[in-house]
């Protein structure tokens, strides 16, 4: 497919992608051994599984192809993306939880998931990487040897017009959210298969991380209280994180999503350290008793 893209357009969603991308590549802090996260912050002491998980099969009604090819012109250069569906996004035990108005938690195994999340590369570019969702047009991240880009549709058609924004974290001011002992690396790049092979490092053992994401009430409200929209945004984030860690033979699989639809279950207010402490206590007393997982992230909006 051939797409029309506009490299000058920046929207709120692209700004969010830019923030998420920067947060992932530049860990704000290393939390203690509890492995609790605020947004997409990395814990260096992460616990990983030793054996491969069985991954969830998605609803067949959407008929998403296993492979896709897209051609577009970006910055005057013709590129061709070759994409492959990411079948390691969710574990077979994946569940979703939300809360009714009376506070009752409802946990389901959804049967209407649209698997429209892909990884890939750009033809004739060994340094390239792509993390894209095709649910309603193309939305996500791609990288060439020369530049990084964020893309989103201007309509719901994947063959229609798209906005593309160049990404340069050197022009993005870091925000530490009141957290101390931070460290930043301006020249960090997501590892690629080619960069690892050139380094001569011994092949790494495969690791599998079972992840739970918790969306606070404000994030849910910003998604117009639409659980499917919230799910799609969460899957886009996990798809990107999965791509970043895959060259390190570390596979991030989502085992659960919890959406605080009826209000936050902890006090989500500044400072960030208090939020982390509150989320840690909630996770240890509630979440670990319900879902077997290695790590939990709290997704906040704003």
C-alpha positions in Angstrom: 0.0 0.0 0.0 1.1 3.6 -0.7 0.4 6.3 1.8 0.4 10.1 1.8 2.2 11.6 4.8 2.6 15.1 6.2 5.8 15.5 8.1 4.9 18.9 9.6 1.8 18.0 11.5 1.9 17.5 15.3 -1.2 16.4 17.1 -2.0 15.6 20.8 -1.6 11.9 20.2 1.7 12.4 18.5 2.8 14.4 21.5 1.7 11.6 23.8 3.7 9.1 21.7 6.7 11.4 21.9 6.4 11.5 25.7 6.0 7.8 26.0 8.9 7.1 23.7 11.2 9.4 25.6 10.1 7.9 28.9 10.9 4.4 27.8 14.3 5.2 26.4 15.4 7.3 29.3 14.5 5.6 32.6 13.6 8.2 35.2 14.5 6.1 38.2 15.2 2.6 39.4 12.7 1.6 42.0 13.5 -0.7 44.9 13.0 -4.5 44.7 9.2 -4.2 44.5 9.3 -3.8 40.7 6.6 -1.1 40.6 6.6 1.5 37.9 5.1 4.9 37.2 4.5 5.4 33.5 7.1 3.4 31.5 10.1 3.5 33.8 12.6 0.7 33.9 13.6 -1.4 36.9 17.1 -2.7 36.5 16.5 -5.5 38.9 13.6 -6.9 37.0 12.6 -10.5 37.6 12.2 -12.6 34.5 10.7 -16.0 33.7 13.0 -18.8 32.4 10.6 -20.6 30.2 8.5 -19.4 27.2 4.9 -18.7 27.7 2.0 -19.7 25.5 0.6 -16.6 23.9 -3.0 -15.7 23.3 -4.8 -16.3 20.0 -6.8 -13.3 18.9 -10.3 -13.0 17.7 -10.4 -14.3 14.1 -13.3 -12.0 13.0 -11.0 -9.1 12.1 -8.9 -11.2 9.6 -5.7 -9.2 10.1 -2.9 -10.6 7.8 0.3 -12.0 9.3 2.4 -9.8 7.1 2.0 -6.4 5.6 3.9 -4.0 3.3 3.5 -0.3 3.2 5.2 2.2 1.0 5.4 5.9 1.7 7.5 9.0 1.0 9.0 10.7 4.1 11.2 13.7 3.9 11.6 13.3 0.2 12.7 9.7 0.5 10.7 6.6 -0.6 10.6 3.9 2.0 9.0 0.5 2.2 7.9 -1.1 5.5 7.7 -4.8 5.9 5.6 -5.7 8.9 4.9 -8.9 10.8 2.1 -9.3 13.3 3.4 -9.4 16.9 2.1 -12.7 18.3 3.8 -12.3 21.6 1.8 -9.4 22.9 -0.5 -11.2 25.3 -0.1 -14.3 27.4 -2.8 -17.1 27.2 -3.9 -16.1 30.7 -4.5 -12.5 29.8 -7.4 -10.9 31.7 -9.0 -7.4 31.9 -10.5 -5.8 35.0 -12.8 -2.8 35.5 -15.0 -1.5 38.2 -18.8 -1.0 38.3 -20.4 2.1 39.9 -20.8 0.3 43.2 -17.1 -0.5 43.3 -17.5 -4.2 42.3 -14.5 -5.4 40.3 -15.3 -7.3 37.1 -12.6 -9.5 35.6 -13.1 -10.9 32.1 -11.3 -12.8 29.4 -12.1 -10.7 26.4 -13.1 -12.4 23.1 -13.2 -9.3 20.9 -9.6 -8.3 20.7 -8.4 -7.0 17.4 -4.8 -8.1 16.8 -3.6 -5.1 14.7 -0.2 -4.7 16.2 3.0 -5.2 14.1 6.7 -5.1 14.3 8.9 -4.7 11.2 11.7 -3.0 9.4 12.4 -0.8 6.4 13.7 -2.5 3.3 17.4 -2.0 2.6 18.0 -0.3 6.0 19.7 -2.6 8.6 19.4 0.0 11.3 15.6 0.4 11.0 12.8 -0.7 13.3 9.1 -0.3 13.3 6.3 -0.6 15.9 2.9 0.1 14.3 -0.8 -0.5 15.0 -3.1 -0.8 12.0 -6.4 -0.8 13.9 -7.6 2.6 12.4 -4.8 3.7 10.1 -1.2 3.5 11.0 -0.1 4.7 14.4 3.2 4.3 16.1 6.9 4.6 15.7 9.5 3.8 13.0 13.2 4.5 12.7 15.5 4.7 9.8 19.3 4.9 9.9 19.1 8.7 9.8 16.0 9.6 11.8 13.2 8.5 14.1 9.5 9.2 13.4 6.1 9.0 15.0 3.1 8.5 12.7 -0.7 8.7 13.2 -3.6 8.7 10.8 -5.6 11.8 9.8 -8.5 9.5 9.1 -9.5 5.9 10.1 -8.3 4.6 6.7 -4.8 3.0 6.6 -4.5 4.1 2.9 -5.4 7.7 3.7 -3.4 10.7 4.8 -1.1 10.4 7.8 0.8 12.8 9.9 4.5 12.1 10.6 6.6 13.9 13.1 10.4 13.6 13.3 11.6 12.8 16.8 14.7 14.2 18.4 15.0 13.7 22.2 17.8 16.3 22.4 15.1 19.0 21.9 12.8 17.4 24.5 13.3 18.7 28.0 13.5 15.8 30.6 11.0 15.9 33.4 11.9 14.1 36.6 8.5 14.5 38.4 10.2 15.4 41.7 12.2 12.1 41.7 15.8 12.3 42.9 18.9 10.2 41.8 18.0 10.4 38.2 20.3 9.8 35.3 19.8 10.6 31.6 21.6 9.4 28.5 21.2 11.8 25.5 22.7 9.3 23.0 20.8 6.2 23.9 19.5 4.2 21.0 17.2 1.1 21.0 19.4 -1.9 20.3 19.1 -3.6 16.9 20.0 -7.0 15.7 22.8 -5.6 13.6 24.3 -3.5 16.4 24.3 -6.5 18.7 25.9 -8.8 16.1 28.6 -6.2 15.4 29.4 -6.0 19.1 30.5 -9.6 19.3 28.5 -10.2 22.5 27.6 -13.8 23.3 24.1 -14.7 22.5 21.8 -13.8 25.4 19.4 -16.3 27.0 15.8 -15.6 26.2 13.8 -14.0 29.0 10.0 -13.5 29.3 8.5 -10.8 31.5 4.8 -11.0 32.6 3.5 -7.5 32.8 0.4 -6.0 34.3 -0.7 -2.4 33.4 -3.0 -0.4 35.5 -4.7 2.7 34.0 -5.8 5.4 36.4 -9.2 7.0 36.3 -7.9 10.2 34.6 -6.4 8.1 31.7 -9.7 6.3 31.3 -11.6 9.6 31.3 -9.2 11.0 28.6 -10.1 8.0 26.5 -13.7 9.2 26.6 -14.5 6.4 29.1 -14.1 3.9 26.3 -12.5 0.7 27.5 -11.7 -0.5 24.0 -9.9 2.7 23.2 -8.0 2.4 26.5 -7.1 -1.2 25.6 -5.8 -0.2 22.1 -3.6 2.6 23.5 -2.2 0.2 26.2 -1.5 -2.4 23.5 0.3 0.2 21.4 2.6 1.0 24.3 3.3 -2.7 25.1 4.0 -3.4 21.4 6.6 -0.6 21.4 8.2 -1.8 24.6 8.3 -5.3 23.2 10.1 -4.1 20.1 12.7 -2.2 22.2 13.6 -5.2 24.3 13.4 -8.0 21.7 17.0 -7.5 20.4 18.0 -8.2 24.0 16.0 -11.5 23.8 13.7 -10.2 26.4 10.0 -10.5 25.6 7.5 -8.3 27.4 4.0 -10.0 27.4 0.9 -8.4 28.9 -0.8 -10.8 31.4 -3.4 -8.3 32.6 -4.9 -4.9 32.2 -6.8 -3.1 35.0 -8.7 0.1 34.4 -9.9 2.2 37.3 -13.2 3.0 35.7 -14.9 4.1 39.0 -12.2 6.2 40.5 -8.6 5.7 41.6 -7.9 3.0 44.1 -4.9 4.9 45.5 -4.3 8.6 46.0 -2.9 9.8 42.7 -1.5 13.3 43.5 1.9 14.9 43.6 4.6 14.2 44.6 5.5 11.2 42.4 7.3 9.4 45.2 4.1 9.3 47.2 2.3 7.8 44.2 4.9 5.1 43.9 4.7 4.2 47.5 0.9 4.0 47.4 0.9 2.0 44.2 3.6 -0.4 45.7 1.4 -1.0 48.8 -1.7 -1.6 46.6 0.1 -3.9 44.3 1.5 -6.0 47.2 -1.8 -6.2 49.0 -4.2 -6.6 46.1 -2.7 -7.2 42.6 -0.2 -10.0 43.5 -3.0 -12.0 45.1 -5.0 -12.0 41.9 -2.6 -12.0 39.0 0.7 -13.8 38.7 3.1 -11.3 37.2 6.7 -10.0 37.3 6.1 -6.3 37.0 3.3 -3.7 37.3 3.1 -0.3 35.7 0.7 2.5 36.6 -0.3 4.5 33.6 -1.2 8.1 34.4 -2.4 10.8 32.1 -0.7 14.1 32.7 
